[in-house]
Amino acid sequence: MSSVARILEEASGNIPFIDLSAQYDAIREEVDDAISAVLERSDFILGREVSLLEEEFAAYCEAPHAIGVDSGISALELTLRAFEIGPGDEVITPANTFIATALAISATGAAPKLVDVDPATYLLDADLVEKAITPRTRAIMPVHLYGHPVDMDPLVELAEEYGLIVIEDACQAHGALYRGRRVGSLAHAAAFSFYPGKNLGAYGDGGMVVTGSDKVSDFVRLARDYGQRAKYEHVVRGYNRRLDTLQAAVLRVKLRHLDSWNEARYRHAELYTHLFAGGGTVTPSEAAWARSVWHLYVIRVEHRDALRDYLARRGIATGVHYPIPIHAQPAYASLGHGPGSFPVTERSSAQLLSLPMYAELTPALVERVVDAVGEFAEQRELTSVS
């Protein structure tokens, strides 16, 4: 495409929320070669690419062990089971997260103990967590939401004081840093998702458990593969939660590019924030001790749904993370939380809007998004005055 044609397209074409086709175009040859190699070997189940990815991802996360599984929710659930968390136990987790966090807890028979989040970061806060601890509490599951790490040291200290397990839900934070350390290495264990839209995404589903514990690693390796240590020798009652070799091959290619993609996201986030400065849009911030990987760039605005419709009419796709809080979902009505139980989370569900964010964005596209948000605000202001 010529530079003139690209400029015209950026000025008038649609802007997707995420552009996986553009990502594939940039790494097409590497991915095709990796997939072809698996097809030639035909080692489709727990093949060599799975083992290699586990070694490489463990090293990337600065942790001793990484175990590939079939999804992020499986990574969370199997990690909980590895710590023998189950019926009668409670796991503290934020109300402001994707429902998979709570579902993984429920799958073990334990109960999710939801707590509200910090109004500035929308993340779990140690002060709120301590108030929620009961004699049934066994673990804390902080979520590194939107790519920004939780302030982990106070949570780890709190867990040590009360004898609790800490499991990072790092499903949106591949490569993020907390005080110079990678997420995934900050607690007893961590879970990652490789859903296609993640910063490190497969071409299907996938997940990874990362841990420093030999016991957890051994259990997850057994549990993901029918509980067998050798073929037809079943040590525990396991599951079929294995990471496909084809997906592992794709992920190994993408892992080599992850840092550069995260840097591109960081630049886009900086530009968004710079262009929004001085307006009425509340933009996300980054803590001094954190390096976010900007899985999502989430603004807070009044009239969120109207703005979303306005942007859609101009060809700009957006997302809402998340429109209905967990405690307001019919699936969790049994928890007994009515309106007002988690005010920060409830306000967030009505006001937060995720803007286009992916490595292949350009400054021109970011400017178009910000301009459109500004135009909407101006029109609302003129309408209210008239």
Salt bridges, closest charged atoms under 4 A:
ASP25 OD1 - ARG28 NH2 2.55
GLU30 OE1 - ARG256 NH2 3.36
GLU30 OE2 - HIS257 NE2 2.93
ASP43 OD2 - ARG41 NE 3.47
GLU49 OE2 - ARG41 NH2 3.33
GLU49 OE2 - ARG48 NH1 3.11
GLU49 OE1 - ARG252 NH1 2.91
GLU54 OE1 - ARG221 NH1 3.12
GLU54 OE2 - ARG224 NH1 2.75
GLU56 OE2 - ARG252 NH2 2.62
GLU77 OE2 - ARG81 NE 2.80
GLU77 OE1 - ARG241 NH1 3.14
ASP89 OD2 - ARG138 NH1 3.16
GLU90 OE2 - ARG136 NH1 3.60
ASP151 OD1 - ARG179 NH2 3.86
ASP153 OD2 - ARG179 NE 3.64
ASP153 OD1 - ARG181 NH2 3.00
GLU168 OE1 - HIS144 NE2 2.82
ASP214 OD1 - HIS65 NE2 2.63
ASP225 OD1 - ARG242 NH1 2.91
ASP259 OD2 - ARG182 NH2 3.69
GLU263 OE2 - ARG291 NH2 3.02
ASP305 OD1 - ARG304 NE 2.67
GLU346 OE2 - HIS327 NE2 2.91
